């Protein structure tokens, strides 16, 4: 998945995809190369989700501080 595809991916869809990749990694017969690729995809999705959560937290903090003024 490219960076632009990740940027366009809604948070909920990214989280669902991350859950699916996690389930794939639990498969006992997953070939090593596939496991590594799946892990890489999962890490990219995890970074994407964390960035989205950080941005949302920053917005909430900004709004809360604006309310205090």
Secondary structure by P-SEA (a helix, b strand, c coil): ccaaaaaaccaaaaaaaaaaaaaaaacccccaaaaaaaaaaaaaaaaaaaaaaaaaaaaaaaaaaaaac
